[in-house]
Amino acid sequence: MPEISVIMATARNSYPIIGLSDVHIFEPTFRSLERQTFRDFELIIVDALYPSKREWIEQRTWGFPVKYVPPHPNHRYWIGRGLWGVCEQLNSALLYCEGELVVRLDDCSEIPDRDYLKKFWELYQSGYFPMAMHVRYHAGKPARVNEEYFKEGYEARFAQMPEEDRAMLLKRLYGEGGVVRDTRWPTVERRGRMTAPPEWFYGYSSFSLEAALKINGFNELFDGVKGQEDQDFGIRLDMAGYRDIFLLDKDLWVIEHEHYPPKVSSPQPFKCNYGLIQYTKRKGLFKANTWTLRLEDCEWIRRNICPNCLNYERCLGERLGGRFYVEEDPLFRDWLEHQNLFDLREERMNL
């Protein structure tokens, strides 16, 4: 069995990279994995558009095992409806993992460092769950906050915020002409290496397979609406006893090529994933997908969590209106009535 399982969820078409329209979505990732000095790994890709990319994978011979699979039948309610379901995809990937350490990559990513997986494994052997940061690339070079980026960049065009706010936010985060990169970067760069709070558990992170099974994977209550499932995962790892081991290092980073949005829909929010995180913390619910939310629980969140949220005033002027959920949205009722309960350990045994 391999030491590392690299997992990736994708729901984009085959050529989504902005400025590199003739480059296949997997080409940068596969090319950089082929160059890794650490060879004891497998790659697992769960594709919401399966089998659209199978031919590209199978027409080449790779120096590592590749498992290219659709979302598992037990984990495809939202994906099956053409809606956002990344937790379903990541849990599907966990079913197929054989490695002791699981390393996440996003699609359209590239690893410049040939020793990337080697460093991850060595840090894991030293007691850490290493994490990486990302730098955005546009048309094959670092993306910068300029007119070109405002016209074509992903965050400038597709971020879920009013268009007039995007340019202002980008300039505040990265500076005029600055490189578009991970918001954690300045802090990590000053320190060189640091253990991070669980709220900093973003994509390009790692964790042991045993830890993922202990907390029963990614919380599928976060699906249907995009965002914050990775932070929730880190917080629940922390609650389960994996504390002070999330390691960031200024030399651990990846390239994320600017890309067009996925082919699954991310609808207007009908519930607040940040409110879900706060509820999970308040209730100490580190094991996901073993409990359900009732309408009265959602009302409790609305009364007890929403008014104390740091974003409450801003939220009042947005669709959620400080309410946690939008009762008039049919998708909310759909979400409430279709909560997936399962045990990943058992599912792995029955695979």
MOBEL-V823856 format. One record per residue. N is the residue number from 1. RES is the residue in one letter. SS is DSSP state (@ for helix, = for strand, . for the rest). OMEGA is omega in whole degrees, 0 to 359 (* if undefined). Layout:
N;RES;SS;OMEGA  N;RES;SS;OMEGA
//
This chain:
1;M;.;180  2;P;.;176  3;E;.;185  4;I;=;168  5;S;=;174  6;V;=;182  7;I;=;181  8;M;=;172  9;A;=;179  10;T;=;176  11;A;.;181  12;R;.;175  13;N;.;189  14;S;.;183  15;Y;.;186  16;P;.;188  17;I;=;183  18;I;.;180  19;G;.;177  20;L;.;190  21;S;.;180  22;D;.;180  23;V;.;180  24;H;.;183  25;I;.;183  26;F;.;189  27;E;@;180  28;P;@;181  29;T;@;181  30;F;@;181  31;R;@;182  32;S;@;174  33;L;@;177  34;E;@;183  35;R;.;184  36;Q;.;178  37;T;.;175  38;F;.;189  39;R;.;187  40;D;.;181  41;F;=;173  42;E;=;177  43;L;=;178  44;I;=;180  45;I;=;175  46;V;=;188  47;D;=;176  48;A;.;180  49;L;.;178  50;Y;.;6  51;P;.;191  52;S;.;184  53;K;.;183  54;R;@;182  55;E;@;180  56;W;@;181  57;I;@;188  58;E;@;180  59;Q;.;177  60;R;.;173  61;T;.;184  62;W;.;181  63;G;.;179  64;F;.;180  65;P;=;178  66;V;=;172  67;K;=;180  68;Y;=;191  69;V;=;172  70;P;.;170  71;P;.;181  72;H;.;181  73;P;.;178  74;N;.;187  75;H;.;182  76;R;.;181  77;Y;.;182  78;W;.;178  79;I;@;181  80;G;@;178  81;R;@;179  82;G;.;182  83;L;=;185  84;W;.;181  85;G;.;185  86;V;@;178  87;C;@;175  88;E;@;181  89;Q;@;182  90;L;@;175  91;N;@;174  92;S;@;179  93;A;@;181  94;L;@;177  95;L;@;185  96;Y;@;183  97;C;.;173  98;E;.;183  99;G;.;176  100;E;.;179  101;L;=;178  102;V;=;181  103;V;=;181  104;R;=;168  105;L;.;171  106;D;.;176  107;D;.;183  108;C;.;182  109;S;=;181  110;E;=;183  111;I;.;181  112;P;.;187  113;D;.;180  114;R;.;180  115;D;.;185  116;Y;@;181  117;L;@;176  118;K;@;179  119;K;@;178  120;F;@;182  121;W;@;181  122;E;@;177  123;L;@;176  124;Y;@;178  125;Q;@;178  126;S;.;174  127;G;.;183  128;Y;.;164  129;F;=;183  130;P;=;178  131;M;=;179  132;A;=;174  133;M;=;181  134;H;=;171  135;V;=;178  136;R;=;174  137;Y;=;176  138;H;=;180  139;A;.;174  140;G;.;178  141;K;=;182  142;P;=;179  143;A;.;180  144;R;=;180  145;V;.;180  146;N;.;184  147;E;@;179  148;E;@;181  149;Y;@;178  150;F;@;180  151;K;@;191  152;E;@;186  153;G;.;184  154;Y;@;183  155;E;@;181  156;A;@;185  157;R;@;193  158;F;@;179  159;A;.;185  160;Q;.;177  161;M;.;178  162;P;.;186  163;E;@;182  164;E;@;180  165;D;@;188  166;R;@;182  167;A;@;180  168;M;@;180  169;L;@;180  170;L;@;179  171;K;@;179  172;R;@;182  173;L;@;191  174;Y;@;182  175;G;.;177  176;E;.;181  177;G;.;182  178;G;.;179  179;V;=;178  180;V;.;185  181;R;=;181  182;D;.;182  183;T;.;177  184;R;.;191  185;W;@;183  186;P;@;180  187;T;@;182  188;V;@;180  189;E;@;178  190;R;@;185  191;R;@;181  192;G;.;177  193;R;=;182  194;M;=;168  195;T;=;188  196;A;.;174  197;P;.;183  198;P;@;178  199;E;@;178  200;W;@;180  201;F;.;182  202;Y;.;172  203;G;.;185  204;Y;.;177  205;S;=;177  206;S;=;180  207;F;=;177  208;S;=;176  209;L;@;180  210;E;@;179  211;A;@;180  212;A;@;180  213;L;@;179  214;K;@;180  215;I;.;175  216;N;.;170  217;G;.;181  218;F;.;186  219;N;.;184  220;E;@;170  221;L;@;180  222;F;@;181  223;D;.;186  224;G;.;176  225;V;.;185  226;K;.;164  227;G;.;167  228;Q;.;177  229;E;@;180  230;D;@;176  231;Q;@;177  232;D;@;179  233;F;@;179  234;G;@;180  235;I;@;180  236;R;@;172  237;L;@;179  238;D;@;180  239;M;@;181  240;A;.;176  241;G;.;180  242;Y;.;189  243;R;.;174  244;D;.;179  245;I;.;178  246;F;=;190  247;L;=;173  248;L;=;181  249;D;=;183  250;K;=;181  251;D;=;177  252;L;=;180  253;W;=;180  254;V;=;172  255;I;=;171  256;E;=;182  257;H;=;177  258;E;.;188  259;H;=;175  260;Y;.;183  261;P;.;178  262;P;.;181  263;K;.;172  264;V;.;184  265;S;=;171  266;S;.;189  267;P;.;172  268;Q;.;185  269;P;.;175  270;F;.;173  271;K;=;187  272;C;.;180  273;N;@;176  274;Y;@;175  275;G;@;177  276;L;@;178  277;I;@;182  278;Q;@;178  279;Y;@;179  280;T;@;179  281;K;@;182  282;R;@;184  283;K;@;180  284;G;.;186  285;L;.;184  286;F;.;180  287;K;.;186  288;A;.;171  289;N;.;177  290;T;.;181  291;W;.;181  292;T;.;174  293;L;.;174  294;R;.;178  295;L;@;179  296;E;@;174  297;D;@;178  298;C;@;176  299;E;@;178  300;W;@;177  301;I;@;180  302;R;@;184  303;R;@;192  304;N;@;183  305;I;.;185  306;C;@;182  307;P;@;181  308;N;@;182  309;C;.;179  310;L;.;181  311;N;.;188  312;Y;@;183  313;E;@;178  314;R;@;182  315;C;@;180  316;L;@;181  317;G;.;181  318;E;.;187  319;R;.;181  320;L;.;175  321;G;.;179  322;G;.;189  323;R;.;187  324;F;.;180  325;Y;=;180  326;V;.;188  327;E;.;182  328;E;.;180  329;D;.;180  330;P;@;180  331;L;@;177  332;F;@;178  333;R;@;177  334;D;@;179  335;W;@;182  336;L;@;184  337;E;@;183  338;H;.;178  339;Q;.;187  340;N;.;177  341;L;.;184  342;F;.;175  343;D;.;184  344;L;@;179  345;R;@;180  346;E;@;180  347;E;@;178  348;R;@;180  349;M;@;184  350;N;.;185  351;L;.;*
//
